[in-house]
Amino acid sequence: MTAQTALAPAPACTGSFTRAQRVTRSLLGYGVLAGAVFEASVLIQGLTRRGFRLAHHDASLLSNGPLGWIQIATFLVAGAMTIAAAAGMRRALAGRPGGTWGPRLIAVFGAGLMAAGPLYADPAYGFGPGAPAGKAVHISWHGAGHLIAASIGFTALIVACFVMARYFSRARHRGLAVFSRVTGLAFLAAFAGVTTGSSASAVVVPFYAAVLLAWIWIAVTKTFAKSWPSTREV
């Protein structure tokens, strides 16, 4: 009985939202905006940047060239929004299972995106100034930094999926628990594939799909968190 009471949604406050609740809901809203901004930017750039092919080039390569600042800004903005959403999630789920490490891991993912922006990837596969036909022959310090930042961020996101899956299971939201596990496994598989450095469609396209799925998962998780106001805010 005690466990069920702890996992049940906190009763909604009567009347209008308090200032604290409005702040929390505003922060959570960035979880939806982050994915929309990132996906829209990559899609538009991928269709308009000369020499870039969505089916063969990783989005990180868009940071190269005269217009590379657009993708760098995309990483920074999407990352900052993700961190803001994680802060809102921490406020909404305070004192509940998953309410500490779930938001922290998602914040690490956002920080990884922000770090991956200025630490841009090296030109490769024919895209970017002086790009070789295949993999980058020389890995620069910023290229290495990009790989490290992305790896840390992606790993944190994968772990966050399973942390939140456990939380959803305990809260008896089985659909969200399954969705979280599927997202974590799909992203893990796609990330493992893209680390091979291949530009084949069989590797790049699944990774794009996994990234989209991850953004949808973040948006759904943040939207769901709005219905779980922290007891501190009621």
Backbone hydrogen bonds in HBPLUS format (Angstrom, degrees):
<---DONOR---> <-ACCEPTOR-->    atom                        ^
c    i                          cat <-CA-CA->   ^        H-A-AA   ^      H-
h    n   atom  resd res      DA  || num        DHA   H-A  angle D-A-AA Bond
n    s   type  num  typ     dist DA aas  dist angle  dist       angle   num
A0005-THR N   A0001-MET O   3.06 MM   4  6.24 152.4  2.14 144.0 151.4     1
A0006-ALA N   A0002-THR O   3.07 MM   4  6.34 150.8  2.16 146.2 153.7     2
A0007-LEU N   A0003-ALA O   3.14 MM   4  6.35 141.7  2.29 144.9 154.6     3
A0008-ALA N   A0004-GLN O   3.12 MM   4  6.16 123.4  2.46 140.0 152.6     4
A0022-ARG N   A0018-THR O   2.99 MM   4  6.28 155.2  2.05 150.8 157.6     5
A0023-VAL N   A0019-ARG O   3.01 MM   4  6.28 154.3  2.07 149.3 155.9     6
A0024-THR N   A0020-ALA O   3.02 MM   4  6.27 160.0  2.06 146.0 151.4     7
A0025-ARG N   A0021-GLN O   2.91 MM   4  6.11 167.1  1.93 153.7 156.7     8
A0026-SER N   A0022-ARG O   2.95 MM   4  6.03 150.8  2.04 141.6 149.8     9
A0027-LEU N   A0023-VAL O   2.95 MM   4  6.21 159.1  2.00 151.1 156.2    10
A0028-LEU N   A0024-THR O   2.94 MM   4  6.20 160.3  1.98 151.3 157.0    11
A0029-GLY N   A0025-ARG O   3.06 MM   4  6.21 140.4  2.22 137.7 147.4    12
A0030-TYR N   A0027-LEU O   3.12 MM   3  5.63 148.9  2.22 110.0 118.1    13
A0031-GLY N   A0028-LEU O   2.92 MM   3  5.56 156.1  1.97 116.6 124.0    14
A0032-VAL N   A0029-GLY O   3.16 MM   3  5.67 145.5  2.29 110.4 118.1    15
A0033-LEU N   A0029-GLY O   3.34 MM   4  6.70 163.1  2.38 146.0 150.5    16
A0034-ALA N   A0030-TYR O   2.87 MM   4  5.80 159.6  1.91 147.6 151.5    17
A0036-ALA N   A0032-VAL O   3.31 MM   4  6.50 162.3  2.35 147.6 152.9    18
A0037-VAL N   A0033-LEU O   2.85 MM   4  5.97 166.7  1.87 160.9 163.3    19
A0038-PHE N   A0034-ALA O   3.01 MM   4  6.18 167.3  2.03 150.3 154.2    20
A0039-GLU N   A0035-GLY O   2.90 MM   4  5.94 173.3  1.91 153.5 155.5    21
A0040-ALA N   A0036-ALA O   3.00 MM   4  5.91 160.9  2.04 143.5 149.6    22
A0041-SER N   A0037-VAL O   3.02 MM   4  6.01 161.2  2.05 145.8 151.4    23
A0042-VAL N   A0038-PHE O   3.03 MM   4  6.22 169.0  2.04 154.9 157.7    24
A0043-LEU N   A0039-GLU O   2.95 MM   4  6.02 162.3  1.98 148.0 153.4    25
A0044-ILE N   A0040-ALA O   2.96 MM   4  6.06 170.1  1.97 151.6 154.6    26
A0045-GLN N   A0041-SER O   2.95 MM   4  6.04 166.1  1.97 150.3 154.9    27
A0046-GLY N   A0042-VAL O   2.74 MM   4  5.73 156.8  1.79 144.8 152.6    28
A0047-LEU N   A0043-LEU O   3.05 MM   4  6.21 139.3  2.22 143.2 152.4    29
A0048-THR N   A0044-ILE O   3.10 MM   4  6.18 125.9  2.40 138.6 152.2    30
A0048-THR N   A0045-GLN O   3.10 MM   3  5.11 139.4  2.27  97.8 109.6    31
A0049-ARG N   A0045-GLN O   2.75 MM   4  5.41 160.1  1.78 157.7 156.9    32
A0052-PHE N   A0049-ARG O   3.20 MM   3  5.67 165.3  2.22 129.9 132.5    33
A0056-HIS N   A0053-ARG O   2.99 MM   3  5.46 158.8  2.04 115.4 122.3    34
A0057-HIS N   A0053-ARG O   2.76 MM   4  5.59 150.1  1.85 171.0 178.1    35
A0061-LEU N   A0058-ASP O   3.05 MM   3  5.85 153.5  2.13 122.5 128.2    36
A0062-LEU N   A0059-ALA O   2.99 MM   3  5.57 157.6  2.04 116.0 122.9    37
A0063-SER N   A0060-SER O   3.20 MM   3  5.95 170.1  2.21 119.6 122.6    38
A0064-ASN N   A0061-LEU O   3.13 MM   3  5.86 165.3  2.15 122.3 124.4    39
A0068-GLY N   A0065-GLY O   2.96 MM   3  5.07 161.0  2.00 114.6 117.4    40
A0070-ILE N   A0067-LEU O   3.08 MM   3  5.92 159.9  2.12 122.6 127.2    41
A0072-ILE N   A0068-GLY O   3.13 MM   4  6.43 160.6  2.17 152.7 158.8    42
A0073-ALA N   A0069-TRP O   2.85 MM   4  5.95 159.8  1.89 142.7 148.1    43
A0074-THR N   A0070-ILE O   2.90 MM   4  6.13 143.4  2.04 138.3 149.4    44
A0075-PHE N   A0071-GLN O   2.94 MM   4  6.24 157.9  1.99 151.2 154.6    45
A0076-LEU N   A0072-ILE O   3.08 MM   4  6.38 161.4  2.11 148.3 153.5    46
A0077-VAL N   A0073-ALA O   2.84 MM   4  5.98 170.1  1.85 156.0 158.4    47
A0078-ALA N   A0074-THR O   2.91 MM   4  5.87 166.7  1.93 150.3 154.5    48
A0079-GLY N   A0075-PHE O   2.93 MM   4  5.82 152.4  2.00 139.5 148.0    49
A0080-ALA N   A0076-LEU O   2.94 MM   4  6.09 158.7  1.99 145.0 150.7    50
A0081-MET N   A0077-VAL O   2.95 MM   4  6.17 161.0  1.99 152.5 157.8    51
A0082-THR N   A0078-ALA O   2.98 MM   4  6.13 149.2  2.07 141.5 149.9    52
A0083-ILE N   A0079-GLY O   3.01 MM   4  6.31 154.9  2.08 149.1 155.2    53
A0084-ALA N   A0080-ALA O   2.99 MM   4  6.26 157.5  2.04 147.1 153.5    54
A0085-ALA N   A0081-MET O   2.90 MM   4  6.15 155.8  1.96 146.9 153.4    55
A0086-ALA N   A0082-THR O   2.90 MM   4  6.15 149.8  1.99 144.3 152.9    56
A0087-ALA N   A0083-ILE O   2.97 MM   4  6.28 148.1  2.07 145.7 154.1    57
A0088-GLY N   A0084-ALA O   3.06 MM   4  6.41 150.7  2.15 144.6 152.4    58
A0089-MET N   A0085-ALA O   2.87 MM   4  6.14 151.3  1.95 146.4 154.8    59
A0090-ARG N   A0086-ALA O   2.90 MM   4  6.13 151.7  1.98 144.7 152.0    60
A0091-ARG N   A0087-ALA O   3.11 MM   4  6.38 151.7  2.19 142.5 149.4    61
A0092-ALA N   A0088-GLY O   2.92 MM   4  6.15 157.4  1.97 148.3 154.7    62
A0093-LEU N   A0089-MET O   2.91 MM   4  5.99 153.7  1.98 150.4 156.3    63
A0096-ARG N   A0093-LEU O   3.04 MM   3  5.54 152.5  2.11 144.8 141.6    64
A0099-GLY N   A0096-ARG O   2.88 MM   3  5.23 156.3  1.93 136.6 138.9    65
A0102-GLY N   A0098-GLY O   3.26 MM   4  5.26 139.4  2.43 120.3 131.7    66
A0104-ARG N   A0100-THR O   3.26 MM   4  6.36 156.0  2.32 141.3 148.5    67
A0105-LEU N   A0101-TRP O   2.94 MM   4  5.96 165.2  1.96 150.0 153.0    68
A0106-ILE N   A0102-GLY O   3.13 MM   4  6.37 158.1  2.18 151.6 158.0    69
A0107-ALA N   A0103-PRO O   2.88 MM   4  6.06 148.2  1.98 145.4 154.4    70
A0108-VAL N   A0104-ARG O   2.95 MM   4  6.29 146.2  2.07 144.0 153.4    71
A0109-PHE N   A0105-LEU O   3.03 MM   4  6.36 149.8  2.13 142.4 150.3    72
A0110-GLY N   A0106-ILE O   3.01 MM   4  6.36 154.0  2.08 144.2 150.7    73
A0111-ALA N   A0107-ALA O   2.86 MM   4  6.17 153.7  1.93 148.0 155.5    74
A0112-GLY N   A0108-VAL O   2.83 MM   4  6.06 148.8  1.93 145.8 154.7    75
A0113-LEU N   A0109-PHE O   3.05 MM   4  6.41 149.0  2.15 146.3 154.0    76
A0114-MET N   A0110-GLY O   3.08 MM   4  6.39 157.1  2.13 146.9 152.8    77
A0115-ALA N   A0111-ALA O   2.93 MM   4  6.17 155.1  1.99 149.1 155.6    78
A0116-ALA N   A0112-GLY O   2.94 MM   4  6.04 147.9  2.04 142.1 151.1    79
A0117-GLY N   A0114-MET O   3.35 MM   3  5.40 150.4  2.45  96.5 104.8    80
A0119-LEU N   A0115-ALA O   3.37 MM   4  6.30 151.6  2.46 145.1 152.9    81
A0127-PHE N   A0124-ALA O   3.02 MM   3  5.65 166.9  2.04 122.9 127.2    82
A0125-TYR N   A0134-GLY O   2.74 MM   9  4.37 169.3  1.75 144.2 141.5    83
A0126-GLY N   A0132-PRO O   2.72 MM   6  5.52 147.2  1.82 161.0 154.2    84
A0131-ALA N   A0128-GLY O   3.03 MM   3  5.26 148.6  2.13 141.3 133.9    85
A0144-ALA N   A0140-SER O   2.90 MM   4  6.14 157.3  1.95 149.8 155.0    86
A0145-GLY N   A0141-TRP O   2.93 MM   4  6.10 152.0  2.01 137.9 146.4    87
A0146-HIS N   A0142-HIS O   2.89 MM   4  6.04 146.8  2.00 138.7 147.1    88
A0147-LEU N   A0143-GLY O   3.17 MM   4  6.47 158.0  2.22 144.6 149.1    89
A0148-ILE N   A0144-ALA O   3.01 MM   4  6.29 158.0  2.06 149.9 156.0    90
A0149-ALA N   A0145-GLY O   2.86 MM   4  6.00 169.7  1.87 153.1 156.1    91
A0150-ALA N   A0146-HIS O   2.91 MM   4  6.00 165.1  1.93 150.3 155.0    92
A0151-SER N   A0147-LEU O   2.94 MM   4  5.98 156.1  1.99 141.0 148.1    93
A0152-ILE N   A0148-ILE O   2.97 MM   4  6.19 162.2  2.01 153.2 157.2    94
A0153-GLY N   A0149-ALA O   2.96 MM   4  6.13 166.7  1.98 150.0 154.2    95
A0154-PHE N   A0150-ALA O   2.81 MM   4  5.91 166.3  1.83 154.2 158.0    96
A0155-THR N   A0151-SER O   2.96 MM   4  5.99 157.7  2.01 142.6 149.2    97
A0156-ALA N   A0152-ILE O   3.01 MM   4  6.20 158.8  2.05 147.7 153.4    98
A0157-LEU N   A0153-GLY O   3.03 MM   4  6.28 152.0  2.11 144.9 152.6    99
A0158-ILE N   A0154-PHE O   2.98 MM   4  6.25 159.0  2.03 150.4 155.3   100
A0159-VAL N   A0155-THR O   3.01 MM   4  6.28 166.9  2.03 154.2 157.2   101
A0160-ALA N   A0156-ALA O   2.88 MM   4  6.02 152.9  1.95 143.9 152.2   102
A0161-CYS N   A0157-LEU O   3.05 MM   4  6.34 147.3  2.16 146.1 153.5   103
A0162-PHE N   A0159-VAL O   3.10 MM   3  5.33 119.2  2.48 100.2 114.1   104
A0163-VAL N   A0159-VAL O   2.90 MM   4  6.20 152.2  1.98 152.2 161.3   105
A0164-MET N   A0160-ALA O   2.90 MM   4  6.03 167.6  1.92 153.7 156.3   106
A0165-ALA N   A0161-CYS O   2.92 MM   4  6.03 137.2  2.11 132.3 144.9   107
A0166-ARG N   A0162-PHE O   3.12 MM   4  6.28 153.8  2.19 140.8 145.4   108
A0167-TYR N   A0163-VAL O   3.16 MM   4  6.50 153.4  2.24 140.6 148.2   109
A0168-PHE N   A0164-MET O   2.82 MM   4  6.04 164.0  1.84 152.3 155.7   110
A0169-SER N   A0165-ALA O   2.91 MM   4  6.08 152.2  1.99 144.1 152.1   111
A0170-ARG N   A0166-ARG O   3.02 MM   4  6.25 161.8  2.06 148.9 153.0   112
A0171-ALA N   A0167-TYR O   2.99 MM   4  6.21 140.2  2.15 142.0 153.7   113
A0173-HIS N   A0168-PHE O   2.79 MM   5  5.04 170.8  1.80 156.1 153.7   114
A0172-ARG N   A0169-SER O   3.00 MM   3  4.93 157.0  2.05 102.1 108.3   115
A0177-ALA N   A0173-HIS O   3.02 MM   4  6.27 148.7  2.12 148.3 158.2   116
A0178-VAL N   A0174-ARG O   2.89 MM   4  6.12 161.4  1.93 154.3 157.6   117
A0179-PHE N   A0175-GLY O   2.96 MM   4  6.15 162.4  1.99 146.8 152.2   118
A0180-SER N   A0176-LEU O   2.92 MM   4  6.01 152.1  2.00 140.4 147.5   119
A0181-ARG N   A0177-ALA O   3.07 MM   4  6.36 160.4  2.11 147.9 152.5   120
A0182-VAL N   A0178-VAL O   2.89 MM   4  6.09 166.1  1.90 157.9 161.9   121
A0183-THR N   A0179-PHE O   2.95 MM   4  6.06 158.9  2.00 144.6 150.6   122
A0184-GLY N   A0180-SER O   2.96 MM   4  6.17 161.4  1.99 148.3 153.4   123
A0185-LEU N   A0181-ARG O   2.93 MM   4  6.12 166.0  1.95 154.1 157.3   124
A0186-ALA N   A0182-VAL O   2.85 MM   4  5.93 163.1  1.88 150.7 156.1   125
A0187-PHE N   A0183-THR O   2.91 MM   4  5.99 162.1  1.94 149.4 154.4   126
A0188-LEU N   A0184-GLY O   2.98 MM   4  6.08 154.0  2.05 142.0 149.7   127
A0189-ALA N   A0185-LEU O   2.97 MM   4  6.17 163.0  2.00 150.3 154.1   128
A0190-ALA N   A0186-ALA O   2.97 MM   4  6.14 162.9  2.00 147.9 152.9   129
A0191-PHE N   A0187-PHE O   2.81 MM   4  5.85 158.5  1.85 147.6 154.0   130
A0192-ALA N   A0188-LEU O   2.96 MM   4  6.09 156.1  2.01 145.5 151.9   131
A0193-GLY N   A0189-ALA O   3.06 MM   4  6.31 146.9  2.17 140.3 149.2   132
A0194-VAL N   A0190-ALA O   2.98 MM   4  6.28 157.4  2.03 150.9 156.1   133
A0195-THR N   A0191-PHE O   3.10 MM   4  6.25 138.5  2.28 144.3 154.2   134
A0196-THR N   A0193-GLY O   3.25 MM   3  5.80 162.0  2.29 110.9 116.4   135
A0197-GLY N   A0194-VAL O   3.08 MM   3  5.70 163.7  2.11 115.1 120.3   136
A0203-VAL N   A0200-ALA O   2.96 MM   3  5.52 158.5  2.01 115.4 122.3   137
A0204-VAL N   A0200-ALA O   2.99 MM   4  6.23 171.2  1.99 161.4 163.0   138
A0205-VAL N   A0201-SER O   3.05 MM   4  5.40 150.6  2.14 130.6 139.6   139
A0207-PHE N   A0203-VAL O   3.35 MM   4  6.46 146.3  2.47 136.3 145.3   140
A0207-PHE N   A0204-VAL O   3.09 MM   3  5.17 119.5  2.47  96.8 112.3   141
A0208-TYR N   A0204-VAL O   3.00 MM   4  6.38 156.3  2.06 155.4 161.8   142
A0209-ALA N   A0205-VAL O   3.00 MM   4  6.28 159.0  2.04 152.5 158.5   143
A0210-ALA N   A0206-PRO O   2.86 MM   4  6.08 150.4  1.94 143.3 151.3   144
A0211-VAL N   A0207-PHE O   2.90 MM   4  6.16 154.9  1.97 150.8 157.2   145
A0212-LEU N   A0208-TYR O   3.01 MM   4  6.27 159.7  2.05 148.8 154.0   146
A0213-LEU N   A0209-ALA O   2.93 MM   4  6.18 157.7  1.98 145.9 152.3   147
A0214-ALA N   A0210-ALA O   2.88 MM   4  6.10 151.4  1.96 144.6 152.5   148
A0215-TRP N   A0211-VAL O   3.01 MM   4  6.33 156.0  2.07 149.7 155.3   149
A0216-ILE N   A0212-LEU O   2.99 MM   4  6.28 154.8  2.05 149.1 156.4   150
A0217-TRP N   A0213-LEU O   2.87 MM   4  6.14 154.8  1.94 146.6 153.9   151
A0218-ILE N   A0214-ALA O   2.92 MM   4  6.22 157.6  1.98 149.1 154.7   152
A0219-ALA N   A0215-TRP O   2.94 MM   4  6.16 161.7  1.98 147.2 152.3   153
A0220-VAL N   A0216-ILE O   2.86 MM   4  6.08 162.6  1.89 154.4 158.9   154
A0221-THR N   A0217-TRP O   2.86 MM   4  5.98 163.9  1.89 151.5 156.3   155
A0222-LYS N   A0218-ILE O   2.93 MM   4  6.07 161.8  1.96 150.5 155.4   156
A0223-THR N   A0219-ALA O   2.92 MM   4  6.03 155.4  1.98 145.2 152.6   157
A0224-PHE N   A0220-VAL O   2.88 MM   4  6.04 158.4  1.93 149.0 154.9   158
A0225-ALA N   A0221-THR O   2.98 MM   4  6.17 147.9  2.09 140.7 149.6   159
A0226-LYS N   A0223-THR O   3.20 MM   3  5.48 144.9  2.33 101.6 111.1   160
A0227-SER N   A0224-PHE O   3.02 MM   3  5.77 154.3  2.09 118.7 125.2   161
A0228-TRP N   A0225-ALA O   2.97 MM   3  5.13 160.7  2.00 110.5 114.6   162
A0233-GLU N   A0230-SER O   2.88 MM   3  5.41 158.7  1.92 114.5 121.4   163
